[in-house]
Amino acid sequence: MTRFTTTTLPAASDAIAPDGSEVRLLCRLAGGSMAHFRLPPGGCARAVVHRSVEELWFVTAGEGEMWRRGDGQEEVVALRPGVAISIPVGTAFQFRAAAGSEVAVVGVTMPPWPGDDEAVPTDGPRRPT
């Protein structure tokens, strides 16, 4: 039997992610989960690497940067509304918000987020706030 889910973005965060960003839970199915992540203006997340999940992010508001390192590649990309990025399994990443702007993204995690021990702290280019 198919079970439909409809969710409205909650006003308050449901949790704080292992990287320090605010999390608002959205929908979940057997193959993946969706959440809204937010960093306040000037905020910088902790650098982490996921053990078993991969993610797709879509920036919905604000400006900032995302650093990613994995499989011999390393890059910093600008985050702004309309930008989509991938975070393959085993990729180290860290994101930050510009001084005058929060960053908000919708992320899909595949398979669904298994718990806080999924994200392992790692070295990143910036000091987290």
C-alpha distance (Angstrom), angle and dihedral (degrees) to the residues before:
residue distance angle dihedral
M1 . . .
T2 3.81 . .
R3 3.79 115.5 .
F4 3.78 114.8 -158.5
T5 3.79 121.1 -149.7
T6 3.78 126.4 -160.1
T7 3.78 119.0 -176.9
T8 3.79 134.4 179.9
L9 3.80 117.8 -150.8
P10 3.83 105.1 -95.0
A11 3.81 117.6 -124.0
A12 3.82 91.9 -136.0
S13 3.79 126.8 48.5
D14 3.80 118.6 -103.4
A15 3.79 94.7 -150.7
I16 3.78 146.6 -16.8
A17 3.80 112.6 -105.2
P18 3.81 120.2 -128.5
D19 3.81 86.8 -104.2
G20 3.84 90.8 56.5
S21 3.81 99.2 -107.2
E22 3.81 122.2 131.2
V23 3.81 114.0 -103.6
R24 3.79 128.0 -153.3
L25 3.79 111.8 -173.8
L26 3.79 116.9 -133.7
C27 3.83 124.3 168.6
R28 3.80 133.1 -17.5
L29 3.81 135.1 -164.9
A30 3.78 133.3 169.4
G31 3.82 92.0 -89.8
G32 3.80 100.8 43.8
S33 3.78 150.5 -13.4
M34 3.80 132.2 -130.2
A35 3.79 128.2 -146.2
H36 3.79 140.9 165.9
F37 3.82 115.6 -123.3
R38 3.80 124.8 -163.5
L39 3.79 136.6 -175.1
P40 3.83 119.6 -170.4
P41 3.82 120.8 -122.0
G42 3.79 109.7 -64.1
G43 3.82 92.1 7.9
C44 3.79 121.7 143.3
A45 3.81 123.0 -161.7
R46 3.79 124.8 -139.2
A47 3.80 114.7 -97.5
V48 3.81 110.4 -107.8
V49 3.79 141.3 167.6
H50 3.82 123.4 -147.9
R51 3.80 119.4 -127.3
S52 3.82 100.1 -151.5
V53 3.81 113.4 -6.9
E54 3.77 133.4 81.8
E55 3.78 124.6 -154.8
L56 3.77 141.4 -154.5
W57 3.81 116.5 -155.0
F58 3.81 130.2 -163.6
V59 3.81 118.4 -169.3
T60 3.81 111.7 -133.3
A61 3.83 101.6 172.8
G62 3.77 143.7 7.5
E63 3.77 136.1 14.8
G64 3.77 134.6 -86.4
E65 3.80 143.9 111.4
M66 3.80 138.7 -83.6
W67 3.81 122.2 -152.5
R68 3.82 117.0 -160.9
R69 3.80 131.4 179.7
G70 3.80 128.0 -179.0
D71 3.80 145.0 117.2
G72 3.81 92.8 19.9
Q73 3.82 93.6 -50.7
E74 3.79 129.3 109.3
E75 3.78 127.9 176.0
V76 3.79 146.3 152.5
V77 3.80 116.7 -140.1
A78 3.80 130.2 -170.8
L79 3.80 115.2 -111.5
R80 3.81 116.9 -146.0
P81 3.80 134.2 139.9
G82 3.80 111.9 -61.4
V83 3.82 96.8 26.3
A84 3.82 116.7 125.2
I85 3.81 123.5 -166.7
S86 3.78 137.9 179.8
I87 3.80 127.1 -134.8
P88 3.83 107.8 -164.7
V89 3.82 120.4 -157.1
G90 3.80 110.5 -77.0
T91 3.80 95.5 22.2
A92 3.81 116.2 137.6
F93 3.80 110.6 -138.2
Q94 3.79 142.9 171.7
F95 3.77 129.6 179.6
R96 3.77 134.1 -166.0
A97 3.78 139.5 -173.1
A98 3.78 123.4 -124.9
A99 3.82 115.4 -105.0
G100 3.80 94.0 -103.3
S101 3.80 99.9 34.3
E102 3.76 140.0 59.0
V103 3.80 118.1 -136.0
A104 3.80 119.4 -134.0
V105 3.81 124.6 -176.8
V106 3.77 138.4 172.9
G107 3.78 110.8 -136.9
V108 3.78 132.2 -167.9
T109 3.80 115.6 -154.5
M110 3.81 119.3 -158.0
P111 2.98 117.5 -132.9
P112 3.83 98.0 18.9
W113 3.80 117.2 -84.4
P114 3.83 106.4 -80.2
G115 3.84 99.1 -162.7
D116 3.79 144.0 -68.2
D117 3.81 94.7 -65.5
E118 3.83 87.3 67.2
A119 3.82 91.4 80.4
V120 3.80 115.4 67.3
P121 3.83 118.7 -163.1
T122 3.80 114.7 -117.5
D123 3.79 139.0 169.8
G124 3.78 115.4 -78.1
P125 3.78 135.4 177.7
R126 3.81 96.3 -103.1
R127 3.79 138.6 50.4
P128 3.84 109.7 -111.3
T129 3.80 119.5 -124.2
